[in-house]
Amino acid sequence: MLKRALLIAAALAWVTQPASAQFYKGQVLTILINYGVGGNADTEARVYQRHLKKYIPGEPSIILRNVPGAGGATAMNQLGLNIGSRPDGMTVSYFTTSATASLTDDPVLKIKLYDFIVVSANRGWNLVYARKDIVPGGMQKPSDIVRAKNIFVGGYARGTSHDTRLRMVLEIMGLPYQVVTGFPGTAQLNKAMLQNEVNFTGSSLPGYQTQVIPQIINPGIGMMLFQYPIIGPDGKPAGNKSLEAKGIETFDKVYAKAFGKPVSGVKWDAFFLMNDISSKMQRGVFLPKGTPPEAVETLRKAFADVAKDPEFIEDYKKVTGEEPDIVGPAEIEPLFERMRNIDPQIKQVLKEAVGNE
């Protein structure tokens, strides 16, 4: 009788558990990362891995799976096309997003960013840096970059926002360059810069804090040039205030100092829009279409809750130097709508910049 009573009690306890607790209890949640170990996205995802579990009812085990390749597109295709996983809520992304690939119909990307179900996203800032010896006699200030004659750009893949933005700012400045692309992550890219295989590239904040400063800036090998601006509330370029306090100005200000006039033109307009989308949705936490609504809502709540966790915030800040700027689906859907309805002229300029014509 006692054994039967215990079984009944256990069964009742299971029935009365929240459905979400039953959904993830005893499961393994995989966070799929589209760049290599040690890269910016990987570094951030590991902070989530340490703190997210307690906010998911059922406390599943959380593992990371890095699938670099094609500038992040390989993992995005895998998730969106259900290659190696199913739309069952057990695989969620932590992607470095590439707005460019979706905006230009890059054939490498078999799905569009806006085909995913949004769980959460991280806003982020990107900076550009170069070796000081990129100009004769060495750079003394960021605007000296306009004297560079032999620029070798380090990138991930031609169609990524990373590569496209670097090419576009150089073209806006009218500087000659060659691209060395195909690096799987930040660590490999910085190694190439240390070996003088490339001399001009960019990074988001985690790589800037953990690798660029100690390996490139502090030893005096390189110099920060500028940060990419976003579209501010007044429609004008806006930068990260904490970076500006460190003397890292936005690209438009460096351009004005170098050329004595404001930056303008359709290529600038295209760059400005593309960077705005890429920065406001720098990392994307996505699920594939067809994922059970229960999984979607559970993970949306978990990512929203972890964003308020003081321990998570402090851990994230130690890694990136910035507090996390996490937004939910309500903030991302308007960006998706802008991508679906991009101005044809802007789209054409971006296609030409990427080479998809």
C-alpha positions as CSV (number, residue, x, y, z in Angstrom):
1,M,0.0,0.0,0.0
2,L,2.8,2.4,0.9
3,K,4.6,1.7,-2.4
4,R,1.3,2.3,-4.3
5,A,0.7,5.6,-2.4
6,L,4.2,6.8,-3.3
7,L,3.7,6.0,-7.0
8,I,0.4,7.8,-7.0
9,A,1.9,10.8,-5.3
10,A,4.8,10.9,-7.8
11,A,2.3,10.7,-10.6
12,L,0.2,13.5,-9.2
13,A,3.4,15.6,-8.7
14,W,4.3,15.1,-12.3
15,V,0.8,16.0,-13.5
16,T,0.8,19.2,-11.4
17,Q,4.2,20.3,-12.7
18,P,4.1,23.3,-15.1
19,A,4.0,22.0,-18.7
20,S,7.3,23.9,-19.4
21,A,9.0,22.0,-16.6
22,Q,8.0,18.7,-18.1
23,F,9.0,19.9,-21.6
24,Y,12.7,20.5,-20.7
25,K,13.1,18.2,-17.7
26,G,15.9,15.7,-18.4
27,Q,16.6,17.2,-21.8
28,V,19.7,18.7,-23.3
29,L,19.5,22.2,-24.8
30,T,22.1,22.9,-27.5
31,I,23.2,26.5,-28.2
32,L,24.4,26.6,-31.8
33,I,27.1,29.1,-32.4
34,N,28.1,30.1,-36.0
35,Y,31.7,31.0,-35.3
36,G,34.6,29.2,-33.8
37,V,35.7,28.7,-30.2
38,G,37.3,31.8,-28.7
39,G,35.4,34.2,-31.0
40,N,33.2,37.0,-29.9
41,A,29.9,35.0,-30.2
42,D,31.4,32.0,-28.5
43,T,32.8,34.1,-25.6
44,E,29.4,35.6,-24.9
45,A,27.5,32.4,-25.3
46,R,29.6,30.8,-22.6
47,V,28.3,33.5,-20.2
48,Y,24.8,32.5,-21.0
49,Q,25.6,28.8,-20.6
50,R,26.7,29.5,-17.0
51,H,23.6,31.4,-16.0
52,L,20.6,30.4,-18.2
53,K,19.8,26.9,-16.9
54,K,18.2,28.2,-13.6
55,Y,15.7,30.2,-15.6
56,I,14.4,27.3,-17.7
57,P,11.8,25.2,-15.9
58,G,13.1,21.6,-15.7
59,E,16.7,22.8,-15.7
60,P,18.0,21.0,-18.8
61,S,21.7,20.5,-19.4
62,I,23.1,23.2,-21.7
63,I,25.8,22.5,-24.2
64,L,27.5,24.6,-26.9
65,R,28.1,23.5,-30.4
66,N,30.3,25.6,-32.6
67,V,29.8,25.3,-36.4
68,P,32.0,27.9,-38.1
69,G,32.1,28.3,-41.8
70,A,30.9,30.5,-44.7
71,G,31.0,33.6,-42.5
72,G,28.5,32.2,-40.1
73,A,26.1,31.0,-42.8
74,T,26.8,27.2,-42.4
75,A,25.3,27.1,-38.9
76,M,22.4,29.4,-39.9
77,N,21.6,27.1,-42.8
78,Q,21.8,24.1,-40.5
79,L,19.3,25.5,-38.0
80,G,16.9,27.0,-40.5
81,L,16.8,23.9,-42.8
82,N,16.8,21.5,-39.8
83,I,20.1,19.8,-40.8
84,G,21.4,17.9,-37.9
85,S,18.6,18.9,-35.6
86,R,14.8,19.1,-35.5
87,P,12.5,22.1,-34.8
88,D,11.8,20.6,-31.3
89,G,13.0,23.4,-29.1
90,M,16.2,21.6,-28.2
91,T,18.5,23.6,-30.4
92,V,18.6,27.4,-30.2
93,S,21.0,29.7,-31.8
94,Y,23.5,32.3,-30.6
95,F,24.4,33.7,-33.9
96,T,26.4,36.7,-35.0
97,T,23.9,37.9,-37.5
98,S,24.7,39.1,-40.9
99,A,22.1,41.5,-42.1
100,T,24.0,41.9,-45.4
101,A,23.5,38.3,-46.5
102,S,19.8,38.6,-46.1
103,L,19.6,42.1,-47.6
104,T,21.5,41.1,-50.7
105,D,20.0,37.7,-51.3
106,D,23.4,36.1,-50.8
107,P,23.1,32.6,-52.4
108,V,25.4,31.2,-49.6
109,L,22.6,31.8,-47.1
110,K,19.8,29.5,-47.9
111,I,17.4,31.1,-45.5
112,K,16.7,34.7,-44.4
113,L,17.2,36.1,-40.9
114,Y,13.6,37.0,-40.8
115,D,12.6,33.4,-41.5
116,F,13.6,32.5,-37.9
117,I,11.5,32.8,-34.8
118,V,13.0,35.4,-32.5
119,V,13.8,34.5,-28.9
120,S,16.1,37.4,-28.0
121,A,18.8,39.5,-29.4
122,N,21.9,41.5,-28.2
123,R,22.7,44.9,-29.5
124,G,26.4,45.5,-29.9
125,W,29.0,47.8,-31.1
126,N,31.8,47.2,-33.6
127,L,35.2,48.9,-33.8
128,V,37.9,49.1,-36.5
129,Y,41.6,48.9,-35.8
130,A,44.8,48.7,-37.9
131,R,48.5,48.1,-37.5
132,K,50.3,51.4,-36.9
133,D,52.8,50.5,-39.7
134,I,49.9,50.5,-42.2
135,V,51.2,54.0,-43.1
136,P,54.8,55.1,-43.7
137,G,56.3,56.3,-40.4
138,G,53.4,54.9,-38.4
139,M,50.0,56.2,-37.6
140,Q,49.8,58.9,-34.9
141,K,46.0,59.5,-35.0
142,P,43.1,57.6,-36.6
143,S,42.6,60.0,-39.5
144,D,46.1,59.1,-40.7
145,I,44.5,56.0,-42.2
146,V,43.8,58.0,-45.3
147,R,47.6,57.9,-46.1
148,A,47.6,54.1,-46.2
149,K,48.6,52.6,-49.6
150,N,48.8,48.8,-48.8
151,I,45.7,47.8,-46.9
152,F,45.1,44.1,-46.3
153,V,41.7,43.6,-44.8
154,G,41.2,40.5,-42.5
155,G,37.7,39.0,-42.8
156,Y,35.4,36.0,-42.3
157,A,33.5,35.7,-45.6
158,R,32.8,38.2,-48.4
159,G,29.0,38.3,-47.8
160,T,29.2,38.9,-44.0
161,S,28.4,42.2,-42.4
162,H,31.9,42.2,-40.9
163,D,33.6,42.0,-44.3
164,T,31.1,44.3,-46.1
165,R,31.4,47.1,-43.6
166,L,35.2,47.1,-43.7
167,R,35.2,47.2,-47.5
168,M,32.5,49.9,-47.6
169,V,34.3,52.3,-45.2
170,L,37.5,52.0,-47.2
171,E,35.6,52.6,-50.5
172,I,33.8,55.6,-48.9
173,M,37.3,57.0,-48.1
174,G,38.5,56.1,-51.5
175,L,41.4,53.9,-50.3
176,P,42.9,50.9,-52.1
177,Y,42.7,47.6,-50.4
178,Q,42.9,43.8,-50.8
179,V,40.8,41.4,-48.7
180,V,42.2,38.3,-47.0
181,T,39.1,36.4,-45.9
182,G,38.0,33.0,-44.6
183,F,39.2,33.3,-41.0
184,P,37.0,31.1,-38.7
185,G,37.1,33.5,-35.7
186,T,38.6,36.5,-33.9
187,A,41.5,34.5,-32.4
188,Q,42.8,33.5,-35.8
189,L,42.2,36.9,-37.3
190,N,44.2,38.6,-34.6
191,K,47.0,36.0,-34.9
192,A,47.2,37.0,-38.6
193,M,47.4,40.7,-37.7
194,L,50.2,39.9,-35.2
195,Q,52.1,38.2,-38.0
196,N,51.4,41.1,-40.3
197,E,49.4,38.9,-42.8
198,V,46.6,41.5,-42.5
199,N,46.8,45.0,-41.2
200,F,43.2,46.3,-41.1
201,T,40.1,44.6,-39.5
202,G,37.3,45.0,-36.9
203,S,35.8,43.5,-33.8
204,S,32.9,43.6,-31.6
205,L,33.3,44.4,-27.9
206,P,34.2,40.9,-26.5
207,G,37.1,40.5,-28.9
208,Y,38.1,44.1,-28.4
209,Q,38.3,43.7,-24.6
210,T,39.9,40.2,-24.4
211,Q,42.1,40.1,-27.4
212,V,42.6,43.4,-29.3
213,I,43.6,45.5,-26.3
214,P,46.1,43.1,-24.8
215,Q,47.5,41.7,-28.0
216,I,47.3,44.6,-30.5
217,I,46.8,47.9,-28.7
218,N,48.7,47.7,-25.4
219,P,51.9,46.4,-27.1
220,G,51.8,49.3,-29.5
221,I,51.3,47.2,-32.6
222,G,48.0,48.7,-33.6
223,M,45.6,51.6,-33.1
224,M,41.8,51.8,-32.7
225,L,40.5,53.9,-35.6
226,F,36.8,54.3,-35.1
227,Q,33.5,52.8,-34.1
228,Y,30.7,52.2,-36.5
229,P,27.8,54.6,-35.8
230,I,24.1,53.7,-35.6
231,I,21.1,55.8,-36.5
232,G,20.3,57.9,-33.5
233,P,16.8,59.1,-32.4
234,D,17.3,62.3,-34.5
235,G,18.3,60.3,-37.6
236,K,21.9,61.4,-37.3
237,P,25.0,59.1,-36.5
238,A,25.3,58.1,-32.9
239,G,28.0,56.3,-31.1
240,N,28.7,54.3,-27.9
241,K,29.2,56.9,-25.2
242,S,31.7,54.8,-23.2
243,L,33.8,54.2,-26.3
244,E,33.8,57.9,-27.1
245,A,34.9,58.6,-23.5
246,K,38.0,56.4,-24.3
247,G,38.7,58.6,-27.4
248,I,37.2,56.2,-30.0
249,E,35.1,58.3,-32.3
250,T,32.5,57.3,-34.8
251,F,33.5,56.8,-38.5
252,D,31.8,59.9,-39.7
253,K,33.8,62.1,-37.3
254,V,37.1,60.5,-38.3
255,Y,36.1,61.0,-42.0
256,A,35.3,64.7,-41.4
257,K,38.7,65.2,-39.7
258,A,40.5,63.4,-42.6
259,F,38.7,65.1,-45.5
260,G,37.5,68.4,-44.0
261,K,33.9,67.7,-45.0
262,P,30.9,65.5,-43.8
263,V,30.6,62.0,-45.2
264,S,27.8,61.7,-47.8
265,G,26.6,59.7,-50.8
266,V,24.5,56.7,-51.5
267,K,27.2,54.2,-50.5
268,W,27.3,56.0,-47.1
269,D,23.5,55.8,-46.8
270,A,23.6,52.1,-47.6
271,F,26.4,51.5,-45.1
272,F,24.6,53.5,-42.4
273,L,21.4,51.6,-42.7
274,M,23.1,48.2,-42.9
275,N,25.2,48.9,-39.9
276,D,22.3,50.1,-37.9
277,I,20.4,46.8,-38.4
278,S,23.6,44.7,-37.8
279,S,24.4,46.7,-34.6
280,K,20.9,46.6,-33.1
281,M,20.8,42.9,-33.8
282,Q,24.4,41.9,-33.5
283,R,23.7,38.5,-31.9
284,G,20.5,36.7,-32.5
285,V,18.9,34.0,-30.4
286,F,16.6,32.2,-32.9
287,L,14.6,29.0,-33.2
288,P,13.6,27.5,-36.6
289,K,10.0,27.7,-37.9
290,G,7.9,24.9,-36.6
291,T,9.3,24.9,-33.1
292,P,6.6,24.1,-30.5
293,P,5.0,27.3,-29.1
294,E,5.7,26.0,-25.6
295,A,9.5,26.0,-26.3
296,V,9.4,29.4,-27.8
297,E,7.6,31.0,-24.9
298,T,9.8,29.2,-22.3
299,L,13.0,30.3,-23.9
300,R,11.8,33.8,-24.5
301,K,11.0,34.1,-20.8
302,A,14.3,32.5,-19.8
303,F,16.4,34.9,-21.8
304,A,14.4,37.9,-20.6
305,D,14.9,36.7,-17.0
306,V,18.6,36.1,-17.3
307,A,19.0,39.6,-18.6
308,K,18.0,40.9,-15.2
309,D,20.2,38.6,-13.2
310,P,22.9,40.7,-11.4
311,E,25.4,37.8,-11.5
312,F,24.9,37.3,-15.2
313,I,25.3,41.0,-15.9
314,E,28.5,41.2,-13.9
315,D,29.9,38.1,-15.6
316,Y,29.0,39.5,-19.0
317,K,30.5,42.8,-18.2
318,K,33.8,41.2,-17.2
319,V,34.0,39.5,-20.6
320,T,32.9,42.3,-22.8
321,G,33.5,45.5,-20.9
322,E,29.9,46.5,-21.3
323,E,26.6,45.6,-19.7
324,P,24.5,43.3,-21.9
325,D,22.0,45.2,-24.0
326,I,19.3,42.5,-24.5
327,V,16.1,43.1,-26.4
328,G,13.1,40.9,-27.1
329,P,11.0,40.0,-30.2
330,A,9.1,43.3,-30.0
331,E,12.3,45.3,-30.7
332,I,13.5,42.9,-33.4
333,E,10.4,42.5,-35.5
334,P,10.5,46.1,-36.8
335,L,14.1,45.5,-37.9
336,F,12.9,42.4,-39.8
337,E,10.2,44.4,-41.4
338,R,12.8,47.0,-42.6
339,M,14.8,44.1,-44.1
340,R,11.8,42.8,-45.9
341,N,11.0,46.2,-47.3
342,I,14.5,47.7,-48.0
343,D,14.7,50.5,-50.5
344,P,15.7,49.0,-53.9
345,Q,18.5,51.6,-54.5
346,I,20.0,50.7,-51.1
347,K,19.7,47.0,-51.9
348,Q,21.4,47.5,-55.2
349,V,24.4,49.4,-53.6
350,L,24.8,46.6,-51.0
351,K,24.6,43.9,-53.7
352,E,27.4,45.7,-55.6
353,A,29.4,46.1,-52.4
354,V,29.1,42.4,-51.7
355,G,29.6,41.3,-55.3
356,N,26.2,39.6,-55.7
357,E,25.6,41.1,-59.1
